[in-house]
Amino acid sequence: MEKKTGFFNGILHVFYALNYSIQGLFTGLRYSTAIKQEFLVLILLGVLGWYTQKAWYLVAASIITWLFVIVVELLNSAIEEALDLITHEYSTKVKAAKDMGSAAVFILVLVNIFVQSLVYLPELYQLADYVKLYINK
């Protein structure tokens, strides 16, 4: 069968790809607790950026770095699903692959703790001062 080419088919392909991507995102949200939690953190970071009236580029950096966590979590979940299709029996290699995917997410979360700390450092100091005053009463 001959592959269709041309401008219209290229545009159509983009819409099909967008549809598949949206379906994948909703599948991740429907079946993965971790992705649900990470989207909640994303919303909280947006609200925190708005509430603290940070510069737009700091809020963007905060949100974009957290979006990387969600992307890696989606890839990790896809790898785990694919491996579960291959075998349900225990395998040290399957375990190693799943552990490495989990480690990738963990490393990005650590990077995000660092980035979010830099972005919200003044607010963290204010919170620490407030807690000290509250405790010393």
A tleap script that builds the chain and sets N, CA, C and O, in Angstrom:
source leaprc.protein.ff14SB
mol = sequence {
  NMET GLU LYS LYS THR GLY PHE PHE ASN GLY
  ILE LEU HIE VAL PHE TYR ALA LEU ASN TYR
  SER ILE GLN GLY LEU PHE THR GLY LEU ARG
  TYR SER THR ALA ILE LYS GLN GLU PHE LEU
  VAL LEU ILE LEU LEU GLY VAL LEU GLY TRP
  TYR THR GLN LYS ALA TRP TYR LEU VAL ALA
  ALA SER ILE ILE THR TRP LEU PHE VAL ILE
  VAL VAL GLU LEU LEU ASN SER ALA ILE GLU
  GLU ALA LEU ASP LEU ILE THR HIE GLU TYR
  SER THR LYS VAL LYS ALA ALA LYS ASP MET
  GLY SER ALA ALA VAL PHE ILE LEU VAL LEU
  VAL ASN ILE PHE VAL GLN SER LEU VAL TYR
  LEU PRO GLU LEU TYR GLN LEU ALA ASP TYR
  VAL LYS LEU TYR ILE ASN CLYS
}
set mol.1.N position { 0.837 -1.179 0.000 }
set mol.1.CA position { 0.000 0.000 0.000 }
set mol.1.C position { 0.883 1.244 0.000 }
set mol.1.O position { 1.873 1.320 0.727 }
set mol.2.N position { 0.519 2.183 -0.802 }
set mol.2.CA position { 1.297 3.407 -0.952 }
set mol.2.C position { 0.973 4.380 0.181 }
set mol.2.O position { -0.186 4.585 0.539 }
set mol.3.N position { 2.047 4.979 0.739 }
set mol.3.CA position { 1.863 5.931 1.823 }
set mol.3.C position { 1.409 7.264 1.251 }
set mol.3.O position { 1.979 7.767 0.283 }
set mol.4.N position { 0.362 7.833 1.868 }
set mol.4.CA position { -0.161 9.113 1.390 }
set mol.4.C position { 0.748 10.246 1.875 }
set mol.4.O position { 1.192 10.268 3.023 }
set mol.5.N position { 1.003 11.166 0.977 }
set mol.5.CA position { 1.817 12.329 1.315 }
set mol.5.C position { 1.070 13.575 0.884 }
set mol.5.O position { -0.004 13.496 0.287 }
set mol.6.N position { 1.637 14.702 1.187 }
set mol.6.CA position { 1.021 15.957 0.802 }
set mol.6.C position { 0.695 16.804 2.015 }
set mol.6.O position { 0.711 16.327 3.150 }
set mol.7.N position { 0.404 18.051 1.759 }
set mol.7.CA position { 0.161 19.015 2.823 }
set mol.7.C position { -1.033 18.616 3.678 }
set mol.7.O position { -0.941 18.629 4.905 }
set mol.8.N position { -2.156 18.262 3.049 }
set mol.8.CA position { -3.364 17.933 3.804 }
set mol.8.C position { -3.143 16.716 4.693 }
set mol.8.O position { -3.565 16.702 5.850 }
set mol.9.N position { -2.480 15.694 4.152 }
set mol.9.CA position { -2.225 14.491 4.948 }
set mol.9.C position { -1.258 14.783 6.095 }
set mol.9.O position { -1.358 14.175 7.161 }
set mol.10.N position { -0.324 15.712 5.879 }
set mol.10.CA position { 0.584 16.104 6.956 }
set mol.10.C position { -0.161 16.790 8.088 }
set mol.10.O position { 0.085 16.515 9.262 }
set mol.11.N position { -1.085 17.695 7.724 }
set mol.11.CA position { -1.902 18.376 8.741 }
set mol.11.C position { -2.784 17.364 9.469 }
set mol.11.O position { -2.923 17.417 10.691 }
set mol.12.N position { -3.371 16.451 8.716 }
set mol.12.CA position { -4.218 15.420 9.307 }
set mol.12.C position { -3.415 14.569 10.288 }
set mol.12.O position { -3.903 14.212 11.361 }
set mol.13.N position { -2.176 14.247 9.907 }
set mol.13.CA position { -1.310 13.458 10.787 }
set mol.13.C position { -1.065 14.192 12.106 }
set mol.13.O position { -1.052 13.564 13.164 }
set mol.14.N position { -0.873 15.501 12.057 }
set mol.14.CA position { -0.648 16.283 13.278 }
set mol.14.C position { -1.857 16.176 14.204 }
set mol.14.O position { -1.696 16.023 15.415 }
set mol.15.N position { -3.062 16.256 13.647 }
set mol.15.CA position { -4.265 16.153 14.476 }
set mol.15.C position { -4.431 14.759 15.064 }
set mol.15.O position { -4.845 14.618 16.215 }
set mol.16.N position { -4.108 13.721 14.280 }
set mol.16.CA position { -4.155 12.356 14.814 }
set mol.16.C position { -3.140 12.192 15.948 }
set mol.16.O position { -3.451 11.603 16.982 }
set mol.17.N position { -1.931 12.713 15.753 }
set mol.17.CA position { -0.890 12.609 16.771 }
set mol.17.C position { -1.305 13.356 18.034 }
set mol.17.O position { -1.080 12.874 19.145 }
set mol.18.N position { -1.906 14.523 17.870 }
set mol.18.CA position { -2.386 15.290 19.015 }
set mol.18.C position { -3.452 14.503 19.774 }
set mol.18.O position { -3.457 14.478 21.004 }
set mol.19.N position { -4.336 13.873 19.045 }
set mol.19.CA position { -5.382 13.055 19.666 }
set mol.19.C position { -4.773 11.900 20.455 }
set mol.19.O position { -5.199 11.627 21.577 }
set mol.20.N position { -3.776 11.218 19.879 }
set mol.20.CA position { -3.124 10.114 20.589 }
set mol.20.C position { -2.420 10.616 21.845 }
set mol.20.O position { -2.443 9.954 22.883 }
set mol.21.N position { -1.799 11.782 21.746 }
set mol.21.CA position { -1.099 12.352 22.901 }
set mol.21.C position { -2.073 12.683 24.020 }
set mol.21.O position { -1.798 12.402 25.187 }
set mol.22.N position { -3.194 13.271 23.678 }
set mol.22.CA position { -4.202 13.609 24.683 }
set mol.22.C position { -4.775 12.346 25.310 }
set mol.22.O position { -5.007 12.295 26.518 }
set mol.23.N position { -5.005 11.318 24.480 }
set mol.23.CA position { -5.479 10.042 25.023 }
set mol.23.C position { -4.467 9.456 25.999 }
set mol.23.O position { -4.847 8.929 27.045 }
set mol.24.N position { -3.180 9.545 25.665 }
set mol.24.CA position { -2.129 9.038 26.550 }
set mol.24.C position { -2.088 9.787 27.863 }
set mol.24.O position { -1.893 9.190 28.922 }
set mol.25.N position { -2.270 11.093 27.795 }
set mol.25.CA position { -2.278 11.909 29.004 }
set mol.25.C position { -3.449 11.525 29.910 }
set mol.25.O position { -3.279 11.363 31.118 }
set mol.26.N position { -4.632 11.380 29.323 }
set mol.26.CA position { -5.796 10.985 30.115 }
set mol.26.C position { -5.676 9.560 30.639 }
set mol.26.O position { -6.149 9.264 31.737 }
set mol.27.N position { -5.052 8.679 29.873 }
set mol.27.CA position { -4.815 7.316 30.355 }
set mol.27.C position { -3.899 7.341 31.567 }
set mol.27.O position { -4.145 6.646 32.553 }
set mol.28.N position { -2.843 8.140 31.494 }
set mol.28.CA position { -1.942 8.268 32.631 }
set mol.28.C position { -2.657 8.812 33.853 }
set mol.28.O position { -2.463 8.320 34.965 }
set mol.29.N position { -3.485 9.831 33.646 }
set mol.29.CA position { -4.238 10.411 34.765 }
set mol.29.C position { -5.250 9.421 35.342 }
set mol.29.O position { -5.499 9.406 36.547 }
set mol.30.N position { -5.824 8.602 34.475 }
set mol.30.CA position { -6.849 7.658 34.929 }
set mol.30.C position { -6.253 6.499 35.727 }
set mol.30.O position { -6.844 6.057 36.711 }
set mol.31.N position { -5.080 6.004 35.306 }
set mol.31.CA position { -4.560 4.772 35.895 }
set mol.31.C position { -3.381 4.960 36.844 }
set mol.31.O position { -3.059 4.034 37.589 }
set mol.32.N position { -2.733 6.106 36.848 }
set mol.32.CA position { -1.524 6.274 37.655 }
set mol.32.C position { -1.749 7.278 38.785 }
set mol.32.O position { -2.005 8.459 38.548 }
set mol.33.N position { -1.649 6.787 39.998 }
set mol.33.CA position { -1.773 7.662 41.163 }
set mol.33.C position { -0.634 8.678 41.179 }
set mol.33.O position { -0.846 9.840 41.523 }
set mol.34.N position { 0.566 8.248 40.811 }
set mol.34.CA position { 1.724 9.147 40.816 }
set mol.34.C position { 1.504 10.327 39.867 }
set mol.34.O position { 1.831 11.464 40.207 }
set mol.35.N position { 0.959 10.067 38.696 }
set mol.35.CA position { 0.724 11.147 37.733 }
set mol.35.C position { -0.357 12.094 38.253 }
set mol.35.O position { -0.257 13.308 38.072 }
set mol.36.N position { -1.377 11.554 38.890 }
set mol.36.CA position { -2.403 12.413 39.506 }
set mol.36.C position { -1.774 13.321 40.549 }
set mol.36.O position { -2.057 14.519 40.586 }
set mol.37.N position { -0.925 12.759 41.394 }
set mol.37.CA position { -0.270 13.547 42.434 }
set mol.37.C position { 0.650 14.603 41.823 }
set mol.37.O position { 0.720 15.730 42.313 }
set mol.38.N position { 1.340 14.241 40.773 }
set mol.38.CA position { 2.254 15.186 40.132 }
set mol.38.C position { 1.495 16.319 39.449 }
set mol.38.O position { 1.976 17.451 39.421 }
set mol.39.N position { 0.338 16.038 38.907 }
set mol.39.CA position { -0.483 17.115 38.345 }
set mol.39.C position { -1.006 18.027 39.446 }
set mol.39.O position { -1.130 19.234 39.241 }
set mol.40.N position { -1.310 17.473 40.592 }
set mol.40.CA position { -1.730 18.295 41.722 }
set mol.40.C position { -0.597 19.242 42.140 }
set mol.40.O position { -0.835 20.420 42.407 }
set mol.41.N position { 0.626 18.724 42.195 }
set mol.41.CA position { 1.775 19.572 42.519 }
set mol.41.C position { 1.934 20.666 41.457 }
set mol.41.O position { 2.247 21.809 41.787 }
set mol.42.N position { 1.722 20.320 40.198 }
set mol.42.CA position { 1.815 21.306 39.118 }
set mol.42.C position { 0.821 22.448 39.337 }
set mol.42.O position { 1.170 23.619 39.183 }
set mol.43.N position { -0.391 22.112 39.689 }
set mol.43.CA position { -1.420 23.131 39.956 }
set mol.43.C position { -1.017 23.970 41.165 }
set mol.43.O position { -1.147 25.194 41.146 }
set mol.44.N position { -0.528 23.313 42.213 }
set mol.44.CA position { -0.104 24.037 43.410 }
set mol.44.C position { 1.056 24.986 43.107 }
set mol.44.O position { 1.105 26.094 43.641 }
set mol.45.N position { 1.987 24.562 42.255 }
set mol.45.CA position { 3.098 25.440 41.885 }
set mol.45.C position { 2.594 26.658 41.110 }
set mol.45.O position { 3.099 27.766 41.291 }
set mol.46.N position { 1.601 26.450 40.252 }
set mol.46.CA position { 1.017 27.583 39.530 }
set mol.46.C position { 0.344 28.555 40.471 }
set mol.46.O position { 0.507 29.768 40.341 }
set mol.47.N position { -0.418 28.027 41.424 }
set mol.47.CA position { -1.097 28.879 42.403 }
set mol.47.C position { -0.070 29.590 43.288 }
set mol.47.O position { -0.215 30.778 43.580 }
set mol.48.N position { 0.957 28.869 43.710 }
set mol.48.CA position { 1.997 29.470 44.545 }
set mol.48.C position { 2.722 30.591 43.798 }
set mol.48.O position { 3.012 31.639 44.375 }
set mol.49.N position { 3.009 30.371 42.521 }
set mol.49.CA position { 3.652 31.407 41.720 }
set mol.49.C position { 2.778 32.635 41.584 }
set mol.49.O position { 3.266 33.763 41.651 }
set mol.50.N position { 1.495 32.420 41.394 }
set mol.50.CA position { 0.558 33.546 41.276 }
set mol.50.C position { 0.425 34.267 42.619 }
set mol.50.O position { 0.444 35.497 42.675 }
set mol.51.N position { 0.291 33.488 43.705 }
set mol.51.CA position { 0.074 34.072 45.026 }
set mol.51.C position { 1.279 34.894 45.485 }
set mol.51.O position { 1.117 35.965 46.070 }
set mol.52.N position { 2.482 34.394 45.219 }
set mol.52.CA position { 3.681 35.095 45.667 }
set mol.52.C position { 4.089 36.204 44.705 }
set mol.52.O position { 5.021 36.957 44.984 }
set mol.53.N position { 3.403 36.307 43.586 }
set mol.53.CA position { 3.663 37.336 42.579 }
set mol.53.C position { 5.114 37.322 42.119 }
set mol.53.O position { 5.744 38.369 41.964 }
set mol.54.N position { 5.622 36.136 41.906 }
set mol.54.CA position { 6.978 35.977 41.382 }
set mol.54.C position { 7.038 36.481 39.950 }
set mol.54.O position { 6.020 36.590 39.267 }
set mol.55.N position { 8.248 36.783 39.515 }
set mol.55.CA position { 8.450 37.164 38.119 }
set mol.55.C position { 8.017 36.003 37.230 }
set mol.55.O position { 8.149 34.837 37.603 }
set mol.56.N position { 7.500 36.335 36.053 }
set mol.56.CA position { 6.952 35.304 35.166 }
set mol.56.C position { 7.983 34.237 34.824 }
set mol.56.O position { 7.632 33.063 34.708 }
set mol.57.N position { 9.259 34.623 34.660 }
set mol.57.CA position { 10.272 33.652 34.262 }
set mol.57.C position { 10.600 32.682 35.400 }
set mol.57.O position { 10.988 31.542 35.144 }
set mol.58.N position { 10.449 33.123 36.655 }
set mol.58.CA position { 10.654 32.209 37.775 }
set mol.58.C position { 9.506 31.209 37.883 }
set mol.58.O position { 9.725 30.024 38.133 }
set mol.59.N position { 8.297 31.693 37.693 }
set mol.59.CA position { 7.133 30.797 37.715 }
set mol.59.C position { 7.222 29.815 36.548 }
set mol.59.O position { 6.922 28.631 36.700 }
set mol.60.N position { 7.638 30.318 35.381 }
set mol.60.CA position { 7.787 29.446 34.210 }
set mol.60.C position { 8.845 28.378 34.480 }
set mol.60.O position { 8.632 27.208 34.165 }
set mol.61.N position { 9.981 28.767 35.058 }
set mol.61.CA position { 11.026 27.791 35.383 }
set mol.61.C position { 10.509 26.756 36.373 }
set mol.61.O position { 10.792 25.565 36.240 }
set mol.62.N position { 9.759 27.205 37.355 }
set mol.62.CA position { 9.189 26.312 38.352 }
set mol.62.C position { 8.252 25.291 37.705 }
set mol.62.O position { 8.336 24.094 37.981 }
set mol.63.N position { 7.370 25.773 36.853 }
set mol.63.CA position { 6.383 24.897 36.216 }
set mol.63.C position { 7.035 23.987 35.175 }
set mol.63.O position { 6.712 22.801 35.103 }
set mol.64.N position { 7.938 24.526 34.379 }
set mol.64.CA position { 8.573 23.718 33.331 }
set mol.64.C position { 9.407 22.594 33.932 }
set mol.64.O position { 9.375 21.465 33.442 }
set mol.65.N position { 10.153 22.897 34.988 }
set mol.65.CA position { 10.953 21.827 35.589 }
set mol.65.C position { 10.059 20.741 36.179 }
set mol.65.O position { 10.418 19.564 36.165 }
set mol.66.N position { 8.887 21.136 36.702 }
set mol.66.CA position { 7.978 20.104 37.217 }
set mol.66.C position { 7.321 19.331 36.075 }
set mol.66.O position { 7.026 18.145 36.228 }
set mol.67.N position { 7.089 19.976 34.943 }
set mol.67.CA position { 6.538 19.261 33.786 }
set mol.67.C position { 7.485 18.150 33.329 }
set mol.67.O position { 7.035 17.113 32.842 }
set mol.68.N position { 8.799 18.364 33.484 }
set mol.68.CA position { 9.750 17.300 33.161 }
set mol.68.C position { 9.517 16.072 34.031 }
set mol.68.O position { 9.652 14.943 33.561 }
set mol.69.N position { 9.171 16.286 35.288 }
set mol.69.CA position { 8.864 15.156 36.175 }
set mol.69.C position { 7.674 14.374 35.624 }
set mol.69.O position { 7.694 13.143 35.590 }
set mol.70.N position { 6.646 15.092 35.197 }
set mol.70.CA position { 5.451 14.427 34.662 }
set mol.70.C position { 5.788 13.658 33.387 }
set mol.70.O position { 5.310 12.541 33.189 }
set mol.71.N position { 6.612 14.255 32.522 }
set mol.71.CA position { 7.000 13.582 31.279 }
set mol.71.C position { 7.745 12.283 31.589 }
set mol.71.O position { 7.445 11.240 31.008 }
set mol.72.N position { 8.711 12.344 32.500 }
set mol.72.CA position { 9.477 11.142 32.833 }
set mol.72.C position { 8.585 10.116 33.528 }
set mol.72.O position { 8.759 8.914 33.325 }
set mol.73.N position { 7.640 10.569 34.338 }
set mol.73.CA position { 6.703 9.641 34.974 }
set mol.73.C position { 5.833 8.938 33.930 }
set mol.73.O position { 5.564 7.742 34.046 }
set mol.74.N position { 5.396 9.676 32.917 }
set mol.74.CA position { 4.622 9.056 31.823 }
set mol.74.C position { 5.459 8.004 31.100 }
set mol.74.O position { 4.974 6.909 30.815 }
set mol.75.N position { 6.712 8.338 30.805 }
set mol.75.CA position { 7.595 7.363 30.145 }
set mol.75.C position { 7.854 6.162 31.040 }
set mol.75.O position { 7.855 5.027 30.563 }
set mol.76.N position { 8.073 6.392 32.328 }
set mol.76.CA position { 8.279 5.304 33.276 }
set mol.76.C position { 7.053 4.395 33.337 }
set mol.76.O position { 7.177 3.170 33.345 }
set mol.77.N position { 5.878 5.003 33.379 }
set mol.77.CA position { 4.643 4.205 33.414 }
set mol.77.C position { 4.476 3.403 32.128 }
set mol.77.O position { 4.049 2.249 32.168 }
set mol.78.N position { 4.808 4.002 30.993 }
set mol.78.CA position { 4.706 3.285 29.714 }
set mol.78.C position { 5.665 2.096 29.677 }
set mol.78.O position { 5.307 1.018 29.203 }
set mol.79.N position { 6.878 2.295 30.176 }
set mol.79.CA position { 7.850 1.196 30.221 }
set mol.79.C position { 7.340 0.079 31.121 }
set mol.79.O position { 7.428 -1.096 30.766 }
set mol.80.N position { 6.807 0.442 32.284 }
set mol.80.CA position { 6.290 -0.576 33.195 }
set mol.80.C position { 5.135 -1.357 32.579 }
set mol.80.O position { 5.060 -2.578 32.719 }
set mol.81.N position { 4.232 -0.651 31.894 }
set mol.81.CA position { 3.114 -1.336 31.236 }
set mol.81.C position { 3.607 -2.288 30.155 }
set mol.81.O position { 3.117 -3.411 30.033 }
set mol.82.N position { 4.578 -1.833 29.372 }
set mol.82.CA position { 5.121 -2.685 28.304 }
set mol.82.C position { 5.803 -3.915 28.893 }
set mol.82.O position { 5.640 -5.020 28.376 }
set mol.83.N position { 6.558 -3.736 29.959 }
set mol.83.CA position { 7.231 -4.868 30.593 }
set mol.83.C position { 6.224 -5.845 31.191 }
set mol.83.O position { 6.444 -7.056 31.158 }
set mol.84.N position { 5.136 -5.339 31.729 }
set mol.84.CA position { 4.100 -6.224 32.266 }
set mol.84.C position { 3.422 -7.031 31.162 }
set mol.84.O position { 2.937 -8.135 31.409 }
set mol.85.N position { 3.388 -6.491 29.958 }
set mol.85.CA position { 2.836 -7.253 28.835 }
set mol.85.C position { 3.774 -8.379 28.410 }
set mol.85.O position { 3.326 -9.430 27.951 }
set mol.86.N position { 5.062 -8.155 28.565 }
set mol.86.CA position { 6.049 -9.149 28.150 }
set mol.86.C position { 6.020 -10.359 29.076 }
set mol.86.O position { 6.012 -11.502 28.619 }
set mol.87.N position { 6.004 -10.099 30.382 }
set mol.87.CA position { 6.004 -11.214 31.333 }
set mol.87.C position { 5.390 -10.781 32.664 }
set mol.87.O position { 5.517 -9.634 33.093 }
set mol.88.N position { 4.727 -11.735 33.292 }
set mol.88.CA position { 4.214 -11.507 34.643 }
set mol.88.C position { 5.078 -12.256 35.658 }
set mol.88.O position { 4.891 -12.127 36.868 }
set mol.89.N position { 6.018 -13.031 35.148 }
set mol.89.CA position { 6.914 -13.769 36.030 }
set mol.89.C position { 8.007 -12.830 36.528 }
set mol.89.O position { 8.364 -11.860 35.860 }
set mol.90.N position { 8.535 -13.139 37.719 }
set mol.90.CA position { 9.604 -12.319 38.279 }
set mol.90.C position { 10.854 -12.467 37.426 }
set mol.90.O position { 11.256 -13.572 37.061 }
set mol.91.N position { 11.448 -11.338 37.124 }
set mol.91.CA position { 12.693 -11.319 36.359 }
set mol.91.C position { 13.572 -10.204 36.920 }
set mol.91.O position { 13.109 -9.078 37.107 }
set mol.92.N position { 14.819 -10.512 37.183 }
set mol.92.CA position { 15.723 -9.490 37.704 }
set mol.92.C position { 15.949 -8.384 36.674 }
set mol.92.O position { 16.163 -7.230 37.045 }
set mol.93.N position { 15.905 -8.721 35.397 }
set mol.93.CA position { 16.097 -7.694 34.368 }
set mol.93.C position { 14.884 -6.769 34.262 }
set mol.93.O position { 15.037 -5.563 34.069 }
set mol.94.N position { 13.687 -7.331 34.387 }
set mol.94.CA position { 12.478 -6.497 34.390 }
set mol.94.C position { 12.479 -5.605 35.625 }
set mol.94.O position { 12.164 -4.418 35.541 }
set mol.95.N position { 12.830 -6.174 36.763 }
set mol.95.CA position { 12.908 -5.377 37.990 }
set mol.95.C position { 13.928 -4.255 37.831 }
set mol.95.O position { 13.672 -3.122 38.238 }
set mol.96.N position { 15.073 -4.559 37.247 }
set mol.96.CA position { 16.112 -3.545 37.054 }
set mol.96.C position { 15.605 -2.417 36.152 }
set mol.96.O position { 15.850 -1.243 36.432 }
set mol.97.N position { 14.901 -2.765 35.076 }
set mol.97.CA position { 14.365 -1.744 34.165 }
set mol.97.C position { 13.348 -0.861 34.891 }
set mol.97.O position { 13.368 0.361 34.746 }
set mol.98.N position { 12.466 -1.478 35.668 }
set mol.98.CA position { 11.471 -0.701 36.415 }
set mol.98.C position { 12.137 0.178 37.469 }
set mol.98.O position { 11.734 1.324 37.672 }
set mol.99.N position { 13.153 -0.357 38.135 }
set mol.99.CA position { 13.862 0.421 39.153 }
set mol.99.C position { 14.595 1.610 38.530 }
set mol.99.O position { 14.645 2.687 39.123 }
set mol.100.N position { 15.159 1.419 37.344 }
set mol.100.CA position { 15.865 2.521 36.680 }
set mol.100.C position { 14.891 3.622 36.257 }
set mol.100.O position { 15.209 4.807 36.352 }
set mol.101.N position { 13.720 3.232 35.797 }
set mol.101.CA position { 12.701 4.232 35.461 }
set mol.101.C position { 12.284 5.010 36.693 }
set mol.101.O position { 12.124 6.229 36.644 }
set mol.102.N position { 12.109 4.306 37.788 }
set mol.102.CA position { 11.756 4.960 39.042 }
set mol.102.C position { 12.873 5.886 39.508 }
set mol.102.O position { 12.608 6.970 40.028 }
set mol.103.N position { 14.106 5.466 39.327 }
set mol.103.CA position { 15.252 6.293 39.715 }
set mol.103.C position { 15.301 7.578 38.894 }
set mol.103.O position { 15.662 8.634 39.413 }
set mol.104.N position { 14.941 7.491 37.619 }
set mol.104.CA position { 14.923 8.694 36.772 }
set mol.104.C position { 13.923 9.714 37.307 }
set mol.104.O position { 14.211 10.909 37.360 }
set mol.105.N position { 12.755 9.235 37.699 }
set mol.105.CA position { 11.747 10.130 38.279 }
set mol.105.C position { 12.265 10.718 39.588 }
set mol.105.O position { 12.122 11.916 39.834 }
set mol.106.N position { 12.862 9.883 40.419 }
set mol.106.CA position { 13.375 10.328 41.709 }
set mol.106.C position { 14.438 11.412 41.553 }
set mol.106.O position { 14.424 12.405 42.280 }
set mol.107.N position { 15.356 11.225 40.610 }
set mol.107.CA position { 16.405 12.220 40.384 }
set mol.107.C position { 15.791 13.550 39.960 }
set mol.107.O position { 16.220 14.610 40.418 }
set mol.108.N position { 14.791 13.496 39.087 }
set mol.108.CA position { 14.143 14.741 38.675 }
set mol.108.C position { 13.393 15.405 39.820 }
set mol.108.O position { 13.331 16.632 39.888 }
set mol.109.N position { 12.833 14.624 40.703 }
set mol.109.CA position { 12.177 15.209 41.882 }
set mol.109.C position { 13.217 15.911 42.746 }
set mol.109.O position { 12.954 16.999 43.257 }
set mol.110.N position { 14.394 15.311 42.922 }
set mol.110.CA position { 15.459 15.956 43.681 }
set mol.110.C position { 15.904 17.258 43.014 }
set mol.110.O position { 16.117 18.266 43.687 }
set mol.111.N position { 16.042 17.231 41.694 }
set mol.111.CA position { 16.389 18.456 40.957 }
set mol.111.C position { 15.318 19.517 41.204 }
set mol.111.O position { 15.629 20.694 41.385 }
set mol.112.N position { 14.069 19.096 41.209 }
set mol.112.CA position { 12.964 20.041 41.426 }
set mol.112.C position { 12.956 20.607 42.835 }
set mol.112.O position { 12.618 21.776 43.022 }
set mol.113.N position { 13.312 19.823 43.810 }
set mol.113.CA position { 13.406 20.352 45.171 }
set mol.113.C position { 14.424 21.485 45.194 }
set mol.113.O position { 14.199 22.519 45.823 }
set mol.114.N position { 15.539 21.286 44.509 }
set mol.114.CA position { 16.563 22.326 44.433 }
set mol.114.C position { 16.043 23.562 43.697 }
set mol.114.O position { 16.194 24.682 44.185 }
set mol.115.N position { 15.432 23.365 42.525 }
set mol.115.CA position { 14.926 24.497 41.733 }
set mol.115.C position { 13.832 25.242 42.483 }
set mol.115.O position { 13.857 26.471 42.552 }
set mol.116.N position { 12.875 24.515 43.044 }
set mol.116.CA position { 11.773 25.169 43.762 }
set mol.116.C position { 12.304 25.911 44.988 }
set mol.116.O position { 11.792 26.973 45.340 }
set mol.117.N position { 13.323 25.359 45.636 }
set mol.117.CA position { 13.929 26.052 46.777 }
set mol.117.C position { 14.549 27.368 46.351 }
set mol.117.O position { 14.415 28.372 47.050 }
set mol.118.N position { 15.228 27.375 45.211 }
set mol.118.CA position { 15.821 28.617 44.717 }
set mol.118.C position { 14.744 29.649 44.382 }
set mol.118.O position { 14.882 30.831 44.699 }
set mol.119.N position { 13.676 29.191 43.742 }
set mol.119.CA position { 12.614 30.113 43.330 }
set mol.119.C position { 11.896 30.689 44.543 }
set mol.119.O position { 11.591 31.881 44.581 }
set mol.120.N position { 11.627 29.850 45.527 }
set mol.120.CA position { 10.814 30.275 46.667 }
set mol.120.C position { 11.617 30.447 47.956 }
set mol.120.O position { 11.054 30.375 49.049 }
set mol.121.N position { 12.923 30.672 47.838 }
set mol.121.CA position { 13.778 30.835 49.019 }
set mol.121.C position { 13.332 31.972 49.938 }
set mol.121.O position { 13.273 31.764 51.149 }
set mol.122.N position { 13.016 33.163 49.425 }
set mol.122.CA position { 12.558 34.228 50.340 }
set mol.122.C position { 11.314 33.833 51.135 }
set mol.122.O position { 11.208 34.141 52.323 }
set mol.123.N position { 10.388 33.159 50.486 }
set mol.123.CA position { 9.167 32.732 51.170 }
set mol.123.C position { 9.463 31.656 52.212 }
set mol.123.O position { 8.815 31.596 53.257 }
set mol.124.N position { 10.450 30.803 51.917 }
set mol.124.CA position { 10.837 29.783 52.890 }
set mol.124.C position { 11.453 30.419 54.132 }
set mol.124.O position { 11.192 29.976 55.250 }
set mol.125.N position { 12.272 31.459 53.942 }
set mol.125.CA position { 12.821 32.184 55.084 }
set mol.125.C position { 11.719 32.840 55.905 }
set mol.125.O position { 11.747 32.782 57.134 }
set mol.126.N position { 10.749 33.464 55.243 }
set mol.126.CA position { 9.638 34.092 55.958 }
set mol.126.C position { 8.845 33.053 56.749 }
set mol.126.O position { 8.447 33.299 57.888 }
set mol.127.N position { 8.621 31.910 56.145 }
set mol.127.CA position { 7.896 30.841 56.826 }
set mol.127.C position { 8.674 30.348 58.042 }
set mol.127.O position { 8.088 30.101 59.096 }
set mol.128.N position { 9.991 30.203 57.898 }
set mol.128.CA position { 10.828 29.758 59.019 }
set mol.128.C position { 10.778 30.777 60.153 }
set mol.128.O position { 10.698 30.397 61.321 }
set mol.129.N position { 10.825 32.073 59.820 }
set mol.129.CA position { 10.734 33.110 60.846 }
set mol.129.C position { 9.388 33.065 61.551 }
set mol.129.O position { 9.319 33.218 62.770 }
set mol.130.N position { 8.322 32.857 60.795 }
set mol.130.CA position { 6.980 32.775 61.370 }
set mol.130.C position { 6.876 31.581 62.318 }
set mol.130.O position { 6.294 31.688 63.397 }
set mol.131.N position { 7.440 30.447 61.911 }
set mol.131.CA position { 7.397 29.245 62.749 }
set mol.131.C position { 8.194 29.474 64.029 }
set mol.131.O position { 7.761 29.067 65.107 }
set mol.132.N position { 9.362 30.123 63.921 }
set mol.132.CA position { 10.166 30.423 65.112 }
set mol.132.C position { 9.396 31.315 66.083 }
set mol.132.O position { 9.403 31.065 67.289 }
set mol.133.N position { 8.734 32.353 65.572 }
set mol.133.CA position { 7.946 33.239 66.439 }
set mol.133.C position { 6.807 32.481 67.103 }
set mol.133.O position { 6.517 32.693 68.280 }
set mol.134.N position { 6.164 31.601 66.348 }
set mol.134.CA position { 5.042 30.832 66.882 }
set mol.134.C position { 5.494 29.876 67.976 }
set mol.134.O position { 4.818 29.710 68.991 }
set mol.135.N position { 6.647 29.251 67.755 }
set mol.135.CA position { 7.157 28.274 68.727 }
set mol.135.C position { 7.620 28.976 70.000 }
set mol.135.O position { 7.436 28.448 71.097 }
set mol.136.N position { 8.213 30.152 69.869 }
set mol.136.CA position { 8.751 30.877 71.022 }
set mol.136.C position { 7.690 31.569 71.852 }
set mol.136.O position { 8.028 32.136 72.890 }
set mol.137.N position { 6.428 31.556 71.458 }
set mol.137.CA position { 5.373 32.197 72.242 }
set mol.137.C position { 5.023 31.414 73.459 }
set mol.137.O position { 4.150 31.821 74.225 }
savepdb mol mol.pdb
quit
